[in-house]
Amino acid sequence: MILVLSKIENIYLAPGVTDLRKSIDGCSNIVLYQMFLDPISPSIFIFCNRTKTTIKVLEWCDVL
């Protein structure tokens, strides 16, 4: 999927280290319960691993 940056209002970097084996639901829970943000907002949420060599990006996409 291609990111459409014109629709993005905010870009957030998750604090600390994230286990990138987490699913979409796991990352959404981090956004909701640790960052206190809405995972379906027009934002991008970025997670990185312990060695900071890999990232995972979470973006809500409305599919019609």
N, C-alpha and C positions, 0 to 999 in steps of 0.2 A: 504494500500500500504506500502511496506517495503522500507525504505531508503537505497540506495546503497552508502555508504560513500566513496568508492573508486573513484567515479565519481565526488564528490563534491570538488570544488576548494576553496570556501570561506563559512564562516558561519557568518551571520550578525544578530545582535539583534537590532530590531527597537527601536529608542529612544522614551521615554515617555510611555504613556498609550495608548492602542489600544482598541477600542470597538470591542470585539470578535464576535459580531453579524454581522460584516462585512463579505461579501461574498469573494470569491476568487478574483473577480474583484476589490473589495474595497481594499483588501490587496495589490494586484498588483499595484493599483494606489498610495498607500503609498510608495511602493518601488520605483516606477518610478518618482513621483513628489515631494516627501519629502526627500527620501534618495538619489535621483539622481543616481539610479542603474538600471540595466536591469533585470526585473523579470524573463526572460527566460534564464539567464546565469546559468552555472553549480554551483549554490550556494543555500544555505538554508537561508531563512529569518524567523526569530523567532519574534513573537509578544506576549506580555503578557497583562493581564488585570490589572485593578487598584489595586487589592489586591495582585497581583503577585502569585496567586494560580493556574492559568490556562494559558497555552500557546497555540498558534496556529502556525503551521509550514507550510511555503509555499515553495514548491520545484517544478520546472518545470520538467515534465516527458515526454520524447519522446516515444509515443506509436506507434509501427509499426505493 
